[in-house]
Structure formats: C-alpha cells, structure tokens
Amino acid sequence: MSYSLLSIINSAAYGYDVKSIRQAIVLLGIDRLRKWCTLYFLKGLSQDKPDILFKTTLIRGYFAELLADNFIDEDKELFMLGAFSLIDVYLDRNIEDILNEVSIPSDFRSALIAREGRLGDLLKFIEIFNRSDSDKLNYYLNKYSLDLNQVSEKYLESLQIADKILSDFE
C-alpha cells in the first residue's frame, strides 16, 4: 500500500518527488487520501471481477462528486457515495448487510439501500444517465433544473479522471 501511494503521488499526474509516506499524506490532504484509500481498497476487491467494474466505480464516484452542487447544498464526500453504490457487486452480498457492518451517515445509508432522499435521487440519476433512459432522465433534469449539456460535460470529465487513475494503477 505504501509503495502504491508513493508510486501514484510521484507519477506524472502529480509530479512530486516524494520520499516518505508522511510527506505524501501532507501533500495529498485528508480528502484526497481518503479517496485514494477507497480506490486502493476497491481495486483490491476487484481482483476476481471484470475490469469494467472498477472503471464503472471510478466513473460513478467522480460523476457523483461533480454533480454534488446540483443535488445538495452541503459539503459531503459524494465520491464515496458513488463508489459505494457498487460495493454489493464487489462483495457478492446484500447492500444492507454490508452497510450494517460499517459506520456511514444515515442519508448515505438511505440513498445506497433504498435510493431515498436527494442523495438517492443522485444515484438514480447516475444510473438513469448511464442507461440513457430519456423519459426518466428528463424527469430528473427538470426536477433539479439540470442542463443536459453540462451534465454530459461532467460525465465526460469523470470518464477522463477514471482513465487517468486507471493508468496510474497499472
């Protein structure tokens, strides 16, 4: 894990010449370190899964993060929400059983299990966008006053971030 962290932070994407874990943590900051730990954890779980699962996880996480301002007013770690929306697929278990074993905010729990609340709407929107279900997509575009072109740009940005991260993990 330490080697991976140092390799990634010293990659061309970050461009640092870091020699210690402490220095890497300071440079990344707590939010980016938390995100990296999540990615490292999920990448480890994906060893016996199709490669597309990890890429889809990255896309969902970053797409959720990029759409955050459109769905909520407060600062929340929505990368984690998007990424954890597939945790049941990684573990081949019921999402509710998995979430009973971890501590997460109640609104994340409701969103992940039942797709309830504004965060649940965010996850539904991401899934609908991926399926290109135009009727349901239009419902959420109208409900949250979203511009399809801006949403599409955010999706493309999440794809680019995912591709960049995948190249760093190789």
Residue, then its C-alpha position, 0 to 999 in steps of 0.5 A: m500500500s505504501y509503495s502504491l501511494l508513493s508510486i501514484i503521488n510521484s507519477a506524472a499526474y502529480g509530479y512530486d518527488v516524494k520520499s516518505i509516506r508522511q510527506a505524501i499524506v501532507l501533500l495529498g490532504i485528508d480528502r484526497l487520501r481518503k479517496w485514494c484509500t477507497l480506490y486502493f481498497l476497491k481495486g483490491l476487491s476487484q481482483d476476481k471481477p471484470d475490469i469494467l467494474f472498477k472503471t464503472t466505480l471510478i466513473r460513478g464516484y467522480f460523476a457523483e462528486l461533480l454533480a454534488d452542487n446540483f443535488i445538495d447544498e452541503d459539503k459531503e464526500l459524494f465520491m464515496l457515495g458513488a463508489f459505494s453504490l457498487i460495493d454489493v457487486y464487489l462483495d457478492r452480498n446484500i447492500e444492507d448487510i454490508l452497510n450494517e457492518v460499517s459506520i456511514p451517515s444515515d442519508f448515505r445509508s438511505a440513498l445506497i439501500a433504498r435510493e431515498g432522499r436527494l442523495g438517492d435521487l443522485l444515484k438514480f440519476i447516475e444510473i438513469f444517465n448511464r442507461s440513457d433512459s430519456d423519459k426518466l432522465n428528463y424527469y430528473l433534469n427538470k426536477y433539479s433544473l439540470d442542463l443536459n449539456q453540462v451534465s454530459e460535460k461532467y460525465l465526460e470529465s469523470l470518464q477522463i479522471a477514471d482513465k487517468i487513475l486507471s493508468d496510474f494503477e497499472 
